[in-house]
């Protein structure tokens, strides 16, 4: 008796295990009638036949190359093997190269169990495969056409529902409780809060997403989801009658611009930082400045973490000075050229006898944070200004502060700096 394996498959969730049982029953019946011994069953559940990306199917092809225990692949019908004529031909050829034969329990095939050619089976097999592919393509077309008609009527076509909505009588309605959270996330992000802080705030209020705390990836997806302004896209078409808008389009567009700046700021050499801040970065009446730019080793670089993109408040004692400045007359917030600042700094180091010790402008950042720590400034405040990702990092970096260190630092950065400043201050704006 020849050894054989059975391959069975059903294609969607609407079909059940009964489909597999029916296929197996017919295959075992055929095997008994034709003297075949079933060695193994390969079964794919809820897997389409329009491609061969099926785990059990691929394992069967791989096993065919390695074993001599079986010679026949038995299927209920050829459409179980696949519905793509090209892939069927290619995969059938793989079986032939491995010395295996594809047989159907209910349809005539081009090859008989004994390996002989079945002339009428050649025509019938290709007809069966063509009909299977045609049926699959026609069904897909009908489903797509039906879904499009539903969308034109403003009906929900199935799938995942965006947070903030619910399905009522085949249509989407706003879930008022969740919609308030959506609005809160958008407004807080626009107001300068980073995603991590927004998550902390809503989690503290007991708000969950699918019974778990929100994660950054979920929030970022929400911030770019056009469904919140009532736009849904399918196959290149735009529908504005399926999702009722929750977010105003002007707010959504403003956030997209902000996200784009943050995104390119982490990669693009054309994005400007620190001394190249524009007047748009300062908000006098709202009393905050956008500080999303850093300098290291005398060069502008993107923030290492999201926390490096932040807003800092304009302190009360600075407000009177800043509110009277006409920033529209400047193309940059700080009209100081970086090369002039670096040159001034190097001259100051040289005058202090520190030019050979490897100090950089970036060292000033650490000195500032050190002074904050020495004067009992909260690490939460210092963290915001120096751009560390967490207050714990700020605290851990500056735990080395002591009196000897303070004296050394003061001596390093004060010696000769005043004289040099007077000599060089004319160059700082060149």
Buried (B, 14 or more C-beta within 10 A) or exposed (E): EBBBBBBBBBBEEEEEEEBBEEBBEBBBEBBEEBEBEBBBBBBBBEBBBBEBEBEBBBEBBEBBEEBEEBBBBBBBBBBBBBBBBEBBEEBBEEBEEBEBBBBBBBBBBBBBBEEEEBEEBBEBBBEBBEEBBEEBEEEEEEEEEEBBEBBEEBBBBEEEBBBBBBEEEEBBEBBEEBBEBBBBBBBBBBEBBBBBBBBEBBEEEEBEBEEEEBEEEBBEEBBEBBBBBBBBEEEEEEBEBBBBBBBEEEBBEBBEEBBEBBEEBBEEEEBBBBBBBEBEBBEBEEBBBBBBBBBEEBBBBBBEBBBBBBBEEBEEEEBEEBEEEEBEEEEBBBEBBBEBBBBBBBBBBEBBEBEEEEBBBBBEBEBEBBBBBBEEEEBEEBBBBBBBBBBEBBBEBBEEBEEEEEEEBEEBBEBBBEEBBEEBEEBBEE
